[in-house]
Amino acid sequence: MTAETNPERLVDPDRVGAVRERMMSSDDAVRLAERFQLLADPVRLRMVYALLEAGELSVGDLAAVVGSSESGTSHQLRQLRLAGLVRARKEGRVVYYRVADTHVRLLLDVAVEHYLHDHDDRS
């Protein structure tokens, strides 16, 4: 029997209830985890970072920056686009990509700051 089915085992039922009301749904948690999984790939993460630094890059230029093939870069960008993390703009035969919104920069800035804090050799 779990605390959910056996409320008398809860130490602080009011707090449990309050937290449950503010929790994201299971479906939202799955979708958010999927986005984090996309950014957990080192190549895709470098691509997003390059786009943040440049503002916008063509597929070929982005491939050159991250050291990947154009076809591989296109494949990764397609995944990022489908997840809503990047947007595409076509100019003639050239497709340009940019990060979809500023929240991605905020997320990565916090993650990098945390990483550097934990891995700072000067401490």
Stockholm file with secondary structure:
# STOCKHOLM 1.0

chainA/1-123         MTAETNPERLVDPDRVGAVRERMMSSDDAVRLAERFQLLADPVRLRMVYALLEAGELSVGDLAAVVGSSESGTSHQLRQLRLAGLVRARKEGRVVYYRVADTHVRLLLDVAVEHYLHDHDDRS
#=GR chainA/1-123 SS CCTTTCGGGCSCHHHHHHHHHHSCCHHHHHHHHHHHHHHTSHHHHHHHHHHHHHSCEEHHHHHHHHTCCHHHHHHHHHHHHHTTSEEEEEETTEEEEEESCHHHHHHHHHHHHHHHHHTCTTC
#=GC SS_cons         CCTTTCGGGCSCHHHHHHHHHHSCCHHHHHHHHHHHHHHTSHHHHHHHHHHHHHSCEEHHHHHHHHTCCHHHHHHHHHHHHHTTSEEEEEETTEEEEEESCHHHHHHHHHHHHHHHHHTCTTC
//
